[in-house]
Amino acid sequence: MSEESKQILRSAQCARIILCISEMYNVSVPEATDIYYESETANLIEEGVADLHCRSDKYLATLVWEEHQEKN
């Protein structure tokens, strides 16, 4: 798989996770986007650490939300 293809898949996954955060925790999409991109989990997904990209979108949304809750 080319790097371009991998980036497209990661981008689509990010969008799905953000949508899950918005829907699951009743926050706006812009707020969910901020929460996602400010998380360490987002960095780990981007780096491919621990095969997080293989986990479900809802699972990852939960991790990001829990991280957000711990910070605030």
All heavy atoms as TSV, in Angstrom:
chain	resi	resn	atom	element	x	y	z
A	1	MET	N	N	0.855	-1.170	0.000
A	1	MET	CA	C	0.000	0.000	0.000
A	1	MET	C	C	0.904	1.237	0.000
A	1	MET	O	O	1.850	1.321	0.764
A	1	MET	CB	C	-0.892	-0.018	1.239
A	1	MET	CG	C	-1.837	1.146	1.302
A	1	MET	SD	S	-2.932	1.135	2.754
A	1	MET	CE	C	-3.923	-0.289	2.450
A	2	SER	N	N	0.586	2.191	-0.822
A	2	SER	CA	C	1.408	3.399	-0.924
A	2	SER	C	C	1.182	4.304	0.287
A	2	SER	O	O	0.171	4.201	0.988
A	2	SER	CB	C	1.059	4.159	-2.204
A	2	SER	OG	O	-0.210	4.764	-2.087
A	3	GLU	N	N	2.124	5.198	0.520
A	3	GLU	CA	C	1.996	6.156	1.620
A	3	GLU	C	C	0.770	7.044	1.427
A	3	GLU	O	O	0.094	7.404	2.389
A	3	GLU	CB	C	3.255	7.008	1.750
A	3	GLU	CG	C	4.387	6.317	2.452
A	3	GLU	CD	C	4.017	5.829	3.842
A	3	GLU	OE1	O	3.432	6.598	4.632
A	3	GLU	OE2	O	4.314	4.659	4.137
A	4	GLU	N	N	0.497	7.384	0.176
A	4	GLU	CA	C	-0.680	8.207	-0.112
A	4	GLU	C	C	-1.965	7.478	0.290
A	4	GLU	O	O	-2.856	8.065	0.904
A	4	GLU	CB	C	-0.721	8.573	-1.588
A	4	GLU	CG	C	-1.865	9.496	-1.946
A	4	GLU	CD	C	-1.869	9.869	-3.421
A	4	GLU	OE1	O	-0.905	9.560	-4.139
A	4	GLU	OE2	O	-2.858	10.486	-3.833
A	5	SER	N	N	-2.038	6.202	-0.017
A	5	SER	CA	C	-3.211	5.398	0.352
A	5	SER	C	C	-3.350	5.311	1.862
A	5	SER	O	O	-4.458	5.419	2.403
A	5	SER	CB	C	-3.096	3.991	-0.221
A	5	SER	OG	O	-3.088	4.021	-1.615
A	6	LYS	N	N	-2.227	5.107	2.554
A	6	LYS	CA	C	-2.259	5.032	4.012
A	6	LYS	C	C	-2.750	6.344	4.609
A	6	LYS	O	O	-3.537	6.346	5.560
A	6	LYS	CB	C	-0.875	4.697	4.557
A	6	LYS	CG	C	-0.446	3.276	4.282
A	6	LYS	CD	C	0.954	3.031	4.805
A	6	LYS	CE	C	1.438	1.652	4.428
A	6	LYS	NZ	N	2.823	1.412	4.876
A	7	GLN	N	N	-2.287	7.462	4.051
A	7	GLN	CA	C	-2.709	8.769	4.558
A	7	GLN	C	C	-4.201	8.995	4.339
A	7	GLN	O	O	-4.891	9.540	5.205
A	7	GLN	CB	C	-1.907	9.897	3.900
A	7	GLN	CG	C	-2.240	11.272	4.431
A	7	GLN	CD	C	-2.026	11.409	5.924
A	7	GLN	OE1	O	-1.038	10.929	6.462
A	7	GLN	NE2	N	-2.969	12.039	6.602
A	8	ILE	N	N	-4.710	8.564	3.203
A	8	ILE	CA	C	-6.141	8.694	2.922
A	8	ILE	C	C	-6.951	7.887	3.937
A	8	ILE	O	O	-7.955	8.367	4.474
A	8	ILE	CB	C	-6.458	8.264	1.477
A	8	ILE	CG1	C	-5.878	9.281	0.501
A	8	ILE	CG2	C	-7.955	8.080	1.266
A	8	ILE	CD1	C	-5.878	8.829	-0.941
A	9	LEU	N	N	-6.504	6.676	4.232
A	9	LEU	CA	C	-7.204	5.833	5.199
A	9	LEU	C	C	-7.151	6.437	6.606
A	9	LEU	O	O	-8.146	6.428	7.326
A	9	LEU	CB	C	-6.612	4.423	5.208
A	9	LEU	CG	C	-6.883	3.594	3.970
A	9	LEU	CD1	C	-6.124	2.270	4.033
A	9	LEU	CD2	C	-8.366	3.349	3.784
A	10	ARG	N	N	-5.992	6.979	6.994
A	10	ARG	CA	C	-5.871	7.617	8.317
A	10	ARG	C	C	-6.782	8.834	8.410
A	10	ARG	O	O	-7.428	9.059	9.438
A	10	ARG	CB	C	-4.424	8.012	8.595
A	10	ARG	CG	C	-3.571	6.871	9.114
A	10	ARG	CD	C	-2.245	7.363	9.672
A	10	ARG	NE	N	-1.424	8.034	8.677
A	10	ARG	CZ	C	-0.489	7.446	7.949
A	10	ARG	NH1	N	-0.262	6.167	8.083
A	10	ARG	NH2	N	0.221	8.146	7.084
A	11	SER	N	N	-6.841	9.609	7.344
A	11	SER	CA	C	-7.698	10.801	7.344
A	11	SER	C	C	-9.167	10.425	7.489
A	11	SER	O	O	-9.915	11.063	8.240
A	11	SER	CB	C	-7.495	11.606	6.066
A	11	SER	OG	O	-6.186	12.103	6.002
A	12	ALA	N	N	-9.570	9.387	6.783
A	12	ALA	CA	C	-10.954	8.928	6.876
A	12	ALA	C	C	-11.261	8.408	8.279
A	12	ALA	O	O	-12.332	8.669	8.828
A	12	ALA	CB	C	-11.227	7.847	5.830
A	13	GLN	N	N	-10.302	7.692	8.865
A	13	GLN	CA	C	-10.501	7.189	10.223
A	13	GLN	C	C	-10.618	8.339	11.214
A	13	GLN	O	O	-11.479	8.313	12.097
A	13	GLN	CB	C	-9.368	6.253	10.623
A	13	GLN	CG	C	-9.586	5.648	12.005
A	13	GLN	CD	C	-8.493	4.705	12.416
A	13	GLN	OE1	O	-7.326	4.905	12.095
A	13	GLN	NE2	N	-8.869	3.662	13.130
A	14	CYS	N	N	-9.780	9.347	11.080
A	14	CYS	CA	C	-9.849	10.520	11.965
A	14	CYS	C	C	-11.234	11.153	11.885
A	14	CYS	O	O	-11.828	11.490	12.910
A	14	CYS	CB	C	-8.789	11.548	11.584
A	14	CYS	SG	S	-7.107	11.028	11.948
A	15	ALA	N	N	-11.731	11.311	10.683
A	15	ALA	CA	C	-13.058	11.918	10.496
A	15	ALA	C	C	-14.137	11.080	11.176
A	15	ALA	O	O	-15.044	11.626	11.829
A	15	ALA	CB	C	-13.356	12.077	9.017
A	16	ARG	N	N	-14.037	9.758	11.058
A	16	ARG	CA	C	-15.030	8.882	11.694
A	16	ARG	C	C	-14.942	8.953	13.217
A	16	ARG	O	O	-15.965	8.965	13.907
A	16	ARG	CB	C	-14.858	7.432	11.214
A	16	ARG	CG	C	-15.227	7.214	9.761
A	16	ARG	CD	C	-15.282	5.732	9.409
A	16	ARG	NE	N	-14.109	4.986	9.845
A	16	ARG	CZ	C	-13.014	4.770	9.117
A	16	ARG	NH1	N	-12.924	5.264	7.899
A	16	ARG	NH2	N	-12.016	4.046	9.607
A	17	ILE	N	N	-13.731	9.001	13.749
A	17	ILE	CA	C	-13.558	9.094	15.206
A	17	ILE	C	C	-14.134	10.407	15.717
A	17	ILE	O	O	-14.832	10.434	16.735
A	17	ILE	CB	C	-12.066	8.957	15.581
A	17	ILE	CG1	C	-11.572	7.545	15.255
A	17	ILE	CG2	C	-11.856	9.271	17.063
A	17	ILE	CD1	C	-10.063	7.396	15.321
A	18	ILE	N	N	-13.865	11.490	15.017
A	18	ILE	CA	C	-14.399	12.799	15.408
A	18	ILE	C	C	-15.922	12.769	15.400
A	18	ILE	O	O	-16.565	13.264	16.338
A	18	ILE	CB	C	-13.847	13.901	14.483
A	18	ILE	CG1	C	-12.355	14.104	14.772
A	18	ILE	CG2	C	-14.626	15.202	14.636
A	18	ILE	CD1	C	-11.614	14.904	13.723
A	19	LEU	N	N	-16.506	12.177	14.389
A	19	LEU	CA	C	-17.961	12.068	14.329
A	19	LEU	C	C	-18.492	11.231	15.488
A	19	LEU	O	O	-19.505	11.582	16.108
A	19	LEU	CB	C	-18.393	11.476	12.986
A	19	LEU	CG	C	-19.882	11.463	12.710
A	19	LEU	CD1	C	-20.469	12.870	12.767
A	19	LEU	CD2	C	-20.152	10.844	11.351
A	20	CYS	N	N	-17.801	10.152	15.827
A	20	CYS	CA	C	-18.205	9.319	16.968
A	20	CYS	C	C	-18.159	10.124	18.267
A	20	CYS	O	O	-19.082	10.029	19.083
A	20	CYS	CB	C	-17.303	8.096	17.097
A	20	CYS	SG	S	-17.637	6.780	15.923
A	21	ILE	N	N	-17.094	10.887	18.468
A	21	ILE	CA	C	-16.992	11.711	19.676
A	21	ILE	C	C	-18.178	12.659	19.751
A	21	ILE	O	O	-18.822	12.800	20.797
A	21	ILE	CB	C	-15.666	12.497	19.699
A	21	ILE	CG1	C	-14.479	11.540	19.848
A	21	ILE	CG2	C	-15.661	13.539	20.822
A	21	ILE	CD1	C	-13.130	12.187	19.583
A	22	SER	N	N	-18.475	13.307	18.637
A	22	SER	CA	C	-19.575	14.263	18.590
A	22	SER	C	C	-20.897	13.593	18.942
A	22	SER	O	O	-21.665	14.111	19.758
A	22	SER	CB	C	-19.644	14.889	17.193
A	22	SER	OG	O	-20.747	15.753	17.096
A	23	GLU	N	N	-21.155	12.456	18.348
A	23	GLU	CA	C	-22.424	11.763	18.555
A	23	GLU	C	C	-22.516	11.119	19.935
A	23	GLU	O	O	-23.556	11.180	20.585
A	23	GLU	CB	C	-22.626	10.706	17.477
A	23	GLU	CG	C	-22.856	11.299	16.107
A	23	GLU	CD	C	-22.875	10.268	14.987
A	23	GLU	OE1	O	-22.532	9.086	15.242
A	23	GLU	OE2	O	-23.219	10.647	13.857
A	24	MET	N	N	-21.437	10.486	20.381
A	24	MET	CA	C	-21.459	9.745	21.642
A	24	MET	C	C	-21.509	10.662	22.858
A	24	MET	O	O	-22.104	10.309	23.879
A	24	MET	CB	C	-20.236	8.825	21.734
A	24	MET	CG	C	-20.268	7.670	20.756
A	24	MET	SD	S	-18.679	6.789	20.639
A	24	MET	CE	C	-18.453	6.190	22.303
A	25	TYR	N	N	-20.880	11.833	22.756
A	25	TYR	CA	C	-20.747	12.703	23.917
A	25	TYR	C	C	-21.468	14.034	23.748
A	25	TYR	O	O	-21.274	14.947	24.552
A	25	TYR	CB	C	-19.268	12.889	24.250
A	25	TYR	CG	C	-18.625	11.549	24.536
A	25	TYR	CD1	C	-17.801	10.945	23.603
A	25	TYR	CD2	C	-18.899	10.877	25.716
A	25	TYR	CE1	C	-17.240	9.700	23.841
A	25	TYR	CE2	C	-18.350	9.628	25.968
A	25	TYR	CZ	C	-17.519	9.045	25.027
A	25	TYR	OH	O	-16.981	7.802	25.263
A	26	ASN	N	N	-22.289	14.116	22.713
A	26	ASN	CA	C	-23.156	15.273	22.495
A	26	ASN	C	C	-22.386	16.601	22.504
A	26	ASN	O	O	-22.741	17.527	23.224
A	26	ASN	CB	C	-24.283	15.291	23.527
A	26	ASN	CG	C	-25.422	16.181	23.101
A	26	ASN	OD1	O	-25.682	16.334	21.906
A	26	ASN	ND2	N	-26.106	16.775	24.062
A	27	VAL	N	N	-21.315	16.639	21.704
A	27	VAL	CA	C	-20.564	17.876	21.513
A	27	VAL	C	C	-20.588	18.205	20.025
A	27	VAL	O	O	-20.838	17.337	19.189
A	27	VAL	CB	C	-19.102	17.768	22.028
A	27	VAL	CG1	C	-19.073	17.547	23.527
A	27	VAL	CG2	C	-18.332	16.677	21.315
A	28	SER	N	N	-20.349	19.448	19.707
A	28	SER	CA	C	-20.356	19.847	18.300
A	28	SER	C	C	-19.170	19.210	17.571
A	28	SER	O	O	-18.174	18.824	18.189
A	28	SER	CB	C	-20.270	21.372	18.184
A	28	SER	OG	O	-18.991	21.811	18.628
A	29	VAL	N	N	-19.280	19.123	16.269
A	29	VAL	CA	C	-18.191	18.577	15.465
A	29	VAL	C	C	-16.916	19.416	15.604
A	29	VAL	O	O	-15.835	18.848	15.778
A	29	VAL	CB	C	-18.612	18.398	13.983
A	29	VAL	CG1	C	-17.425	18.012	13.117
A	29	VAL	CG2	C	-19.714	17.349	13.873
A	30	PRO	N	N	-17.009	20.758	15.584
A	30	PRO	CA	C	-15.778	21.532	15.801
A	30	PRO	C	C	-15.136	21.267	17.166
A	30	PRO	O	O	-13.915	21.164	17.274
A	30	PRO	CB	C	-16.233	22.988	15.678
A	30	PRO	CG	C	-17.442	22.926	14.800
A	30	PRO	CD	C	-18.123	21.633	15.177
A	31	GLU	N	N	-15.955	21.124	18.207
A	31	GLU	CA	C	-15.425	20.824	19.535
A	31	GLU	C	C	-14.803	19.421	19.565
A	31	GLU	O	O	-13.727	19.217	20.128
A	31	GLU	CB	C	-16.519	20.932	20.589
A	31	GLU	CG	C	-16.004	20.755	22.001
A	31	GLU	CD	C	-17.082	20.911	23.065
A	31	GLU	OE1	O	-18.236	21.252	22.730
A	31	GLU	OE2	O	-16.747	20.696	24.236
A	32	ALA	N	N	-15.472	18.465	18.941
A	32	ALA	CA	C	-14.943	17.099	18.865
A	32	ALA	C	C	-13.623	17.078	18.099
A	32	ALA	O	O	-12.700	16.335	18.455
A	32	ALA	CB	C	-15.963	16.174	18.212
A	33	THR	N	N	-13.531	17.899	17.072
A	33	THR	CA	C	-12.291	17.988	16.296
A	33	THR	C	C	-11.149	18.498	17.162
A	33	THR	O	O	-10.047	17.938	17.146
A	33	THR	CB	C	-12.493	18.911	15.071
A	33	THR	OG1	O	-13.558	18.393	14.276
A	33	THR	CG2	C	-11.232	19.004	14.242
A	34	ASP	N	N	-11.418	19.542	17.934
A	34	ASP	CA	C	-10.397	20.073	18.844
A	34	ASP	C	C	-9.977	19.020	19.870
A	34	ASP	O	O	-8.787	18.841	20.136
A	34	ASP	CB	C	-10.903	21.315	19.569
A	34	ASP	CG	C	-11.024	22.518	18.656
A	34	ASP	OD1	O	-10.411	22.514	17.563
A	34	ASP	OD2	O	-11.738	23.470	19.035
A	35	ILE	N	N	-10.956	18.349	20.441
A	35	ILE	CA	C	-10.670	17.316	21.442
A	35	ILE	C	C	-9.786	16.233	20.830
A	35	ILE	O	O	-8.798	15.803	21.440
A	35	ILE	CB	C	-11.987	16.718	21.989
A	35	ILE	CG1	C	-12.715	17.758	22.835
A	35	ILE	CG2	C	-11.723	15.434	22.784
A	35	ILE	CD1	C	-14.150	17.393	23.180
A	36	TYR	N	N	-10.130	15.811	19.628
A	36	TYR	CA	C	-9.360	14.749	18.974
A	36	TYR	C	C	-7.920	15.189	18.713
A	36	TYR	O	O	-6.974	14.497	19.100
A	36	TYR	CB	C	-10.033	14.331	17.660
A	36	TYR	CG	C	-9.221	13.286	16.932
A	36	TYR	CD1	C	-9.242	11.961	17.349
A	36	TYR	CD2	C	-8.411	13.630	15.853
A	36	TYR	CE1	C	-8.480	11.004	16.704
A	36	TYR	CE2	C	-7.647	12.678	15.211
A	36	TYR	CZ	C	-7.683	11.366	15.638
A	36	TYR	OH	O	-6.916	10.421	15.016
A	37	TYR	N	N	-7.751	16.319	18.068
A	37	TYR	CA	C	-6.408	16.726	17.660
A	37	TYR	C	C	-5.535	17.201	18.824
A	37	TYR	O	O	-4.313	17.277	18.673
A	37	TYR	CB	C	-6.463	17.774	16.549
A	37	TYR	CG	C	-6.781	17.128	15.222
A	37	TYR	CD1	C	-8.005	17.327	14.600
A	37	TYR	CD2	C	-5.867	16.291	14.601
A	37	TYR	CE1	C	-8.312	16.716	13.398
A	37	TYR	CE2	C	-6.154	15.669	13.396
A	37	TYR	CZ	C	-7.376	15.890	12.800
A	37	TYR	OH	O	-7.669	15.276	11.610
A	38	GLU	N	N	-6.123	17.486	19.972
A	38	GLU	CA	C	-5.345	17.851	21.158
A	38	GLU	C	C	-4.955	16.622	21.981
A	38	GLU	O	O	-4.228	16.741	22.959
A	38	GLU	CB	C	-6.137	18.820	22.029
A	38	GLU	CG	C	-6.302	20.183	21.392
A	38	GLU	CD	C	-7.242	21.096	22.150
A	38	GLU	OE1	O	-7.807	20.673	23.190
A	38	GLU	OE2	O	-7.423	22.238	21.685
A	39	SER	N	N	-5.405	15.450	21.565
A	39	SER	CA	C	-5.157	14.237	22.343
A	39	SER	C	C	-3.842	13.557	21.959
A	39	SER	O	O	-3.388	13.636	20.815
A	39	SER	CB	C	-6.308	13.238	22.153
A	39	SER	OG	O	-6.247	12.661	20.866
A	40	GLU	N	N	-3.278	12.901	22.936
A	40	GLU	CA	C	-2.088	12.071	22.694
A	40	GLU	C	C	-2.475	10.846	21.868
A	40	GLU	O	O	-1.692	10.356	21.063
A	40	GLU	CB	C	-1.455	11.643	24.022
A	40	GLU	CG	C	-0.210	10.816	23.871
A	40	GLU	CD	C	0.932	11.531	23.144
A	40	GLU	OE1	O	1.005	12.770	23.214
A	40	GLU	OE2	O	1.741	10.839	22.493
A	41	THR	N	N	-3.693	10.375	22.055
A	41	THR	CA	C	-4.170	9.214	21.299
A	41	THR	C	C	-4.122	9.485	19.804
A	41	THR	O	O	-3.731	8.614	19.025
A	41	THR	CB	C	-5.601	8.841	21.743
A	41	THR	OG1	O	-5.588	8.587	23.159
A	41	THR	CG2	C	-6.104	7.611	21.017
A	42	ALA	N	N	-4.500	10.695	19.387
A	42	ALA	CA	C	-4.444	11.042	17.961
A	42	ALA	C	C	-3.012	10.933	17.441
A	42	ALA	O	O	-2.785	10.421	16.335
A	42	ALA	CB	C	-4.991	12.443	17.727
A	43	ASN	N	N	-2.053	11.387	18.238
A	43	ASN	CA	C	-0.648	11.282	17.832
A	43	ASN	C	C	-0.218	9.827	17.716
A	43	ASN	O	O	0.507	9.462	16.785
A	43	ASN	CB	C	0.257	12.003	18.835
A	43	ASN	CG	C	0.056	13.495	18.827
A	43	ASN	OD1	O	-0.286	14.076	17.811
A	43	ASN	ND2	N	0.255	14.110	19.974
A	44	LEU	N	N	-0.660	9.007	18.657
A	44	LEU	CA	C	-0.300	7.587	18.618
A	44	LEU	C	C	-0.901	6.889	17.405
A	44	LEU	O	O	-0.252	6.043	16.779
A	44	LEU	CB	C	-0.744	6.901	19.910
A	44	LEU	CG	C	-0.052	7.371	21.184
A	44	LEU	CD1	C	-0.689	6.715	22.406
A	44	LEU	CD2	C	1.441	7.110	21.129
A	45	ILE	N	N	-2.131	7.239	17.071
A	45	ILE	CA	C	-2.776	6.662	15.887
A	45	ILE	C	C	-1.979	7.052	14.644
A	45	ILE	O	O	-1.700	6.215	13.786
A	45	ILE	CB	C	-4.245	7.122	15.765
A	45	ILE	CG1	C	-5.077	6.541	16.906
A	45	ILE	CG2	C	-4.832	6.735	14.412
A	45	ILE	CD1	C	-6.449	7.169	17.054
A	46	GLU	N	N	-1.633	8.318	14.549
A	46	GLU	CA	C	-0.882	8.822	13.388
A	46	GLU	C	C	0.468	8.111	13.249
A	46	GLU	O	O	0.902	7.800	12.145
A	46	GLU	CB	C	-0.675	10.331	13.513
A	46	GLU	CG	C	0.035	10.964	12.347
A	46	GLU	CD	C	-0.756	10.919	11.045
A	46	GLU	OE1	O	-1.990	10.892	11.085
A	46	GLU	OE2	O	-0.104	10.906	9.986
A	47	GLU	N	N	1.113	7.833	14.371
A	47	GLU	CA	C	2.415	7.175	14.356
A	47	GLU	C	C	2.305	5.668	14.175
A	47	GLU	O	O	3.314	4.997	13.971
A	47	GLU	CB	C	3.163	7.482	15.657
A	47	GLU	CG	C	3.534	8.943	15.796
A	47	GLU	CD	C	4.049	9.283	17.187
A	47	GLU	OE1	O	4.272	8.353	18.000
A	47	GLU	OE2	O	4.232	10.484	17.454
A	48	GLY	N	N	1.094	5.137	14.278
A	48	GLY	CA	C	0.898	3.698	14.114
A	48	GLY	C	C	1.316	2.888	15.325
A	48	GLY	O	O	1.600	1.699	15.219
A	49	VAL	N	N	1.350	3.518	16.490
A	49	VAL	CA	C	1.772	2.860	17.716
A	49	VAL	C	C	0.715	1.859	18.172
A	49	VAL	O	O	-0.479	2.153	18.162
A	49	VAL	CB	C	2.036	3.907	18.829
A	49	VAL	CG1	C	2.324	3.248	20.163
A	49	VAL	CG2	C	3.179	4.816	18.415
A	50	ALA	N	N	1.175	0.687	18.582
A	50	ALA	CA	C	0.317	-0.350	19.179
A	50	ALA	C	C	-0.863	-0.730	18.294
A	50	ALA	O	O	-1.889	-1.170	18.792
A	50	ALA	CB	C	-0.171	0.091	20.554
A	51	ASP	N	N	-0.723	-0.537	17.011
A	51	ASP	CA	C	-1.790	-0.887	16.068
A	51	ASP	C	C	-3.133	-0.282	16.433
A	51	ASP	O	O	-4.184	-0.883	16.219
A	51	ASP	CB	C	-1.917	-2.402	15.914
A	51	ASP	CG	C	-0.726	-3.015	15.202
A	51	ASP	OD1	O	-0.123	-2.309	14.368
A	51	ASP	OD2	O	-0.402	-4.183	15.469
A	52	LEU	N	N	-3.101	0.921	17.016
A	52	LEU	CA	C	-4.350	1.583	17.387
A	52	LEU	C	C	-5.252	1.800	16.172
A	52	LEU	O	O	-6.472	1.785	16.305
A	52	LEU	CB	C	-4.072	2.921	18.069
A	52	LEU	CG	C	-3.575	2.849	19.502
A	52	LEU	CD1	C	-3.213	4.235	19.996
A	52	LEU	CD2	C	-4.611	2.226	20.406
A	53	HIS	N	N	-4.651	1.980	15.014
A	53	HIS	CA	C	-5.448	2.206	13.803
A	53	HIS	C	C	-6.323	0.997	13.466
A	53	HIS	O	O	-7.256	1.110	12.684
A	53	HIS	CB	C	-4.537	2.551	12.621
A	53	HIS	CG	C	-3.580	1.462	12.278
A	53	HIS	ND1	N	-2.416	1.262	12.985
A	53	HIS	CD2	C	-3.622	0.509	11.316
A	53	HIS	CE1	C	-1.770	0.224	12.463
A	53	HIS	NE2	N	-2.490	-0.242	11.462
A	54	CYS	N	N	-6.040	-0.139	14.096
A	54	CYS	CA	C	-6.831	-1.347	13.848
A	54	CYS	C	C	-8.049	-1.456	14.769
A	54	CYS	O	O	-8.892	-2.313	14.559
A	54	CYS	CB	C	-5.962	-2.590	14.045
A	54	CYS	SG	S	-4.607	-2.716	12.870
A	55	ARG	N	N	-8.121	-0.584	15.760
A	55	ARG	CA	C	-9.233	-0.614	16.714
A	55	ARG	C	C	-10.467	0.059	16.112
A	55	ARG	O	O	-10.377	0.835	15.179
A	55	ARG	CB	C	-8.854	0.100	18.012
A	55	ARG	CG	C	-7.590	-0.404	18.663
A	55	ARG	CD	C	-7.777	-1.811	19.206
A	55	ARG	NE	N	-6.518	-2.363	19.664
A	55	ARG	CZ	C	-6.246	-2.631	20.924
A	55	ARG	NH1	N	-7.141	-2.413	21.860
A	55	ARG	NH2	N	-5.084	-3.146	21.254
A	56	SER	N	N	-11.607	-0.214	16.706
A	56	SER	CA	C	-12.847	0.372	16.185
A	56	SER	C	C	-12.875	1.876	16.458
A	56	SER	O	O	-12.242	2.380	17.388
A	56	SER	CB	C	-14.070	-0.293	16.823
A	56	SER	OG	O	-14.261	0.181	18.141
A	57	ASP	N	N	-13.624	2.573	15.638
A	57	ASP	CA	C	-13.752	4.021	15.782
A	57	ASP	C	C	-14.360	4.389	17.132
A	57	ASP	O	O	-13.918	5.332	17.782
A	57	ASP	CB	C	-14.597	4.598	14.644
A	57	ASP	CG	C	-13.974	4.350	13.281
A	57	ASP	OD1	O	-12.734	4.216	13.201
A	57	ASP	OD2	O	-14.729	4.293	12.298
A	58	LYS	N	N	-15.352	3.643	17.571
A	58	LYS	CA	C	-15.998	3.935	18.856
A	58	LYS	C	C	-15.037	3.693	20.014
A	58	LYS	O	O	-15.017	4.458	20.976
A	58	LYS	CB	C	-17.265	3.101	19.030
A	58	LYS	CG	C	-18.413	3.585	18.170
A	58	LYS	CD	C	-19.674	2.829	18.462
A	58	LYS	CE	C	-20.800	3.397	17.606
A	58	LYS	NZ	N	-22.080	2.742	17.908
A	59	TYR	N	N	-14.236	2.651	19.930
A	59	TYR	CA	C	-13.245	2.387	20.972
A	59	TYR	C	C	-12.258	3.538	21.058
A	59	TYR	O	O	-11.951	4.034	22.152
A	59	TYR	CB	C	-12.513	1.070	20.674
A	59	TYR	CG	C	-11.382	0.789	21.625
A	59	TYR	CD1	C	-11.627	0.229	22.871
A	59	TYR	CD2	C	-10.065	1.090	21.276
A	59	TYR	CE1	C	-10.591	-0.025	23.760
A	59	TYR	CE2	C	-9.022	0.840	22.152
A	59	TYR	CZ	C	-9.288	0.278	23.384
A	59	TYR	OH	O	-8.256	0.033	24.256
A	60	LEU	N	N	-11.766	3.986	19.914
A	60	LEU	CA	C	-10.799	5.076	19.883
A	60	LEU	C	C	-11.440	6.388	20.338
A	60	LEU	O	O	-10.806	7.175	21.042
A	60	LEU	CB	C	-10.193	5.204	18.495
A	60	LEU	CG	C	-9.327	3.998	18.077
A	60	LEU	CD1	C	-8.955	4.093	16.617
A	60	LEU	CD2	C	-8.093	3.877	18.950
A	61	ALA	N	N	-12.686	6.612	19.967
A	61	ALA	CA	C	-13.397	7.810	20.424
A	61	ALA	C	C	-13.503	7.803	21.946
A	61	ALA	O	O	-13.326	8.845	22.591
A	61	ALA	CB	C	-14.787	7.879	19.792
A	62	THR	N	N	-13.752	6.638	22.531
A	62	THR	CA	C	-13.826	6.513	23.979
A	62	THR	C	C	-12.476	6.828	24.620
A	62	THR	O	O	-12.414	7.539	25.628
A	62	THR	CB	C	-14.292	5.094	24.374
A	62	THR	OG1	O	-15.580	4.860	23.785
A	62	THR	CG2	C	-14.391	4.938	25.877
A	63	LEU	N	N	-11.390	6.318	24.044
A	63	LEU	CA	C	-10.049	6.613	24.572
A	63	LEU	C	C	-9.766	8.109	24.538
A	63	LEU	O	O	-9.259	8.676	25.513
A	63	LEU	CB	C	-8.979	5.887	23.749
A	63	LEU	CG	C	-8.812	4.402	23.940
A	63	LEU	CD1	C	-7.678	3.892	23.050
A	63	LEU	CD2	C	-8.532	4.052	25.385
A	64	VAL	N	N	-10.088	8.730	23.417
A	64	VAL	CA	C	-9.844	10.172	23.277
A	64	VAL	C	C	-10.677	10.946	24.291
A	64	VAL	O	O	-10.187	11.870	24.947
A	64	VAL	CB	C	-10.142	10.640	21.828
A	64	VAL	CG1	C	-10.125	12.158	21.727
A	64	VAL	CG2	C	-9.154	10.023	20.856
A	65	TRP	N	N	-11.938	10.576	24.456
A	65	TRP	CA	C	-12.808	11.275	25.397
A	65	TRP	C	C	-12.310	11.116	26.828
A	65	TRP	O	O	-12.286	12.075	27.605
A	65	TRP	CB	C	-14.243	10.770	25.274
A	65	TRP	CG	C	-15.171	11.518	26.176
A	65	TRP	CD1	C	-15.660	11.106	27.379
A	65	TRP	CD2	C	-15.683	12.834	25.965
A	65	TRP	NE1	N	-16.459	12.071	27.921
A	65	TRP	CE2	C	-16.491	13.151	27.074
A	65	TRP	CE3	C	-15.551	13.758	24.943
A	65	TRP	CZ2	C	-17.155	14.363	27.190
A	65	TRP	CZ3	C	-16.210	14.971	25.056
A	65	TRP	CH2	C	-16.996	15.257	26.162
A	66	GLU	N	N	-11.908	9.899	27.190
A	66	GLU	CA	C	-11.396	9.659	28.545
A	66	GLU	C	C	-10.137	10.490	28.798
A	66	GLU	O	O	-9.962	11.053	29.883
A	66	GLU	CB	C	-11.124	8.179	28.763
A	66	GLU	CG	C	-12.403	7.369	28.876
A	66	GLU	CD	C	-12.166	5.874	28.913
A	66	GLU	OE1	O	-11.009	5.410	28.773
A	66	GLU	OE2	O	-13.154	5.139	29.097
A	67	GLU	N	N	-9.283	10.573	27.797
A	67	GLU	CA	C	-8.085	11.402	27.909
A	67	GLU	C	C	-8.471	12.873	28.110
A	67	GLU	O	O	-7.905	13.566	28.957
A	67	GLU	CB	C	-7.235	11.224	26.649
A	67	GLU	CG	C	-5.944	11.980	26.654
A	67	GLU	CD	C	-5.164	11.791	25.375
A	67	GLU	OE1	O	-5.338	10.769	24.671
A	67	GLU	OE2	O	-4.354	12.683	25.081
A	68	HIS	N	N	-9.444	13.316	27.345
A	68	HIS	CA	C	-9.940	14.698	27.464
A	68	HIS	C	C	-10.500	14.950	28.869
A	68	HIS	O	O	-10.226	15.999	29.467
A	68	HIS	CB	C	-11.007	14.944	26.391
A	68	HIS	CG	C	-11.728	16.243	26.521
A	68	HIS	ND1	N	-11.130	17.453	26.294
A	68	HIS	CD2	C	-13.010	16.502	26.894
A	68	HIS	CE1	C	-12.009	18.414	26.499
A	68	HIS	NE2	N	-13.159	17.878	26.851
A	69	GLN	N	N	-11.266	14.007	29.393
A	69	GLN	CA	C	-11.853	14.157	30.715
A	69	GLN	C	C	-10.765	14.235	31.787
A	69	GLN	O	O	-10.898	14.970	32.755
A	69	GLN	CB	C	-12.807	13.008	31.011
A	69	GLN	CG	C	-14.059	13.008	30.141
A	69	GLN	CD	C	-14.905	14.233	30.368
A	69	GLN	OE1	O	-14.691	15.266	29.776
A	69	GLN	NE2	N	-15.865	14.110	31.256
A	70	GLU	N	N	-9.716	13.456	31.644
A	70	GLU	CA	C	-8.623	13.463	32.618
A	70	GLU	C	C	-7.897	14.806	32.622
A	70	GLU	O	O	-7.451	15.259	33.671
A	70	GLU	CB	C	-7.633	12.342	32.316
A	70	GLU	CG	C	-8.152	10.977	32.656
A	70	GLU	CD	C	-7.202	9.864	32.260
A	70	GLU	OE1	O	-6.039	10.148	31.871
A	70	GLU	OE2	O	-7.631	8.700	32.319
A	71	LYS	N	N	-7.769	15.434	31.454
A	71	LYS	CA	C	-7.090	16.726	31.348
A	71	LYS	C	C	-7.910	17.841	31.965
A	71	LYS	O	O	-7.366	18.832	32.432
A	71	LYS	CB	C	-6.820	17.072	29.880
A	71	LYS	CG	C	-5.715	16.279	29.250
A	71	LYS	CD	C	-5.515	16.727	27.819
A	71	LYS	CE	C	-4.456	15.924	27.119
A	71	LYS	NZ	N	-4.329	16.319	25.710
A	72	ASN	N	N	-9.222	17.710	31.910
A	72	ASN	CA	C	-10.103	18.794	32.383
A	72	ASN	C	C	-10.674	18.471	33.693
A	72	ASN	O	O	-11.036	18.132	34.481
A	72	ASN	CB	C	-11.223	19.058	31.376
A	72	ASN	CG	C	-10.656	19.559	30.073
A	72	ASN	OD1	O	-9.700	20.326	30.086
A	72	ASN	ND2	N	-11.197	19.122	28.969
